[in-house]
């Protein structure tokens, strides 16, 4: 489970953003489960996403399929990174910087 910071001004209607990003990046409709949006796609047996503390973060939990092919893993990983960028409005490089800062503060 990982928690990603969402760019300020991008936190409004986070649920709609997550749902739209699932449709756009994975081409599937998420299944609502309590507070979570859940999908199964490619190399992911389960991908759960829900708003984090104070609505300023998004929490992501993934469960991988062990029998996925190499091509399936690469495609799913590319789509997942694009999904995170659309939801958080941060690039992968910016997410890494922010994660490092968060660890240093602790």
C-alpha positions as CSV (number, residue, x, y, z in Angstrom):
1,X,0.0,0.0,0.0
2,X,1.3,3.4,-1.0
3,X,0.0,6.9,-0.4
4,X,0.6,9.6,-3.0
5,X,0.3,13.3,-2.5
6,X,-2.2,15.0,-4.9
7,X,-1.2,18.4,-6.4
8,X,-3.0,21.4,-4.8
9,X,-6.0,22.4,-6.8
10,X,-6.3,18.9,-8.2
11,X,-8.0,17.5,-5.1
12,X,-11.5,18.7,-5.9
13,X,-13.8,15.8,-6.7
14,X,-11.0,13.2,-6.4
15,X,-13.4,10.3,-6.8
16,X,-14.5,11.5,-10.2
17,X,-10.8,12.0,-11.2
18,X,-9.9,8.5,-10.2
19,X,-12.9,7.0,-12.0
20,X,-12.1,9.0,-15.2
21,X,-8.5,8.0,-15.0
22,X,-9.4,4.3,-14.7
23,X,-11.6,4.6,-17.8
24,X,-9.0,6.5,-19.8
25,X,-5.8,4.6,-18.8
26,X,-7.1,1.0,-18.4
27,X,-10.4,1.2,-20.4
28,X,-12.4,-0.4,-17.6
29,X,-15.1,0.7,-15.2
30,X,-14.0,0.6,-11.5
31,X,-16.1,-1.3,-9.1
32,X,-17.0,0.6,-6.0
33,X,-16.3,-1.1,-2.6
34,X,-17.0,1.1,0.4
35,X,-14.6,4.0,-0.1
36,X,-12.5,2.3,-2.7
37,X,-12.5,2.0,-6.5
38,X,-11.3,-1.4,-7.6
39,X,-10.3,-2.9,-10.9
40,X,-8.6,-6.0,-12.3
41,X,-6.4,-5.5,-15.3
42,X,-3.5,-7.2,-17.0
43,X,-0.8,-8.1,-14.5
44,X,-2.8,-6.7,-11.6
45,X,-5.1,-9.2,-9.9
46,X,-6.5,-6.2,-7.9
47,X,-5.9,-2.5,-7.9
48,X,-7.6,-0.5,-5.1
49,X,-7.6,3.3,-4.9
50,X,-9.2,5.5,-2.3
51,X,-8.8,9.1,-1.0
52,X,-6.3,9.4,1.8
53,X,-6.2,11.6,4.9
54,X,-7.9,15.0,4.5
55,X,-8.6,14.4,0.8
56,X,-5.1,15.6,-0.1
57,X,-3.6,12.2,-0.9
58,X,-4.7,9.1,-2.7
59,X,-3.9,5.6,-1.3
60,X,-3.2,2.8,-3.8
61,X,-3.0,-0.9,-3.0
62,X,-2.0,-3.5,-5.7
63,X,-2.0,-7.2,-5.9
64,X,0.0,-8.7,-8.8
65,X,-0.7,-11.8,-10.8
66,X,2.2,-14.2,-10.6
67,X,1.4,-15.8,-14.0
68,X,1.5,-12.6,-16.1
69,X,3.6,-12.5,-19.2
70,X,6.5,-10.0,-19.6
71,X,4.6,-8.0,-22.3
72,X,1.5,-7.8,-20.0
73,X,3.6,-6.6,-17.1
74,X,5.3,-3.9,-19.1
75,X,1.9,-2.7,-20.6
76,X,0.2,-2.7,-17.1
77,X,3.2,-0.8,-15.6
78,X,3.0,1.9,-18.3
79,X,-0.7,2.3,-17.8
80,X,-0.4,2.4,-14.0
81,X,2.3,5.2,-14.2
82,X,0.0,7.2,-16.6
83,X,-2.9,6.6,-14.2
84,X,-0.9,7.9,-11.2
85,X,0.1,11.0,-13.2
86,X,-3.5,11.8,-14.1
87,X,-4.8,11.3,-10.6
88,X,-2.0,13.1,-8.7
89,X,-1.0,15.6,-11.4
90,X,2.7,14.8,-10.6
91,X,5.1,13.1,-12.9
92,X,7.0,10.0,-11.7
93,X,10.1,12.1,-11.1
94,X,8.1,14.6,-9.0
95,X,6.4,11.7,-7.0
96,X,9.9,10.2,-6.2
97,X,11.1,13.6,-5.0
98,X,8.1,14.1,-2.8
99,X,8.4,10.6,-1.3
100,X,12.0,11.2,-0.5
101,X,11.1,14.4,1.3
102,X,8.4,12.7,3.3
103,X,10.8,10.0,4.4
104,X,13.4,12.6,5.5
105,X,10.8,14.4,7.6
106,X,10.1,11.2,9.6
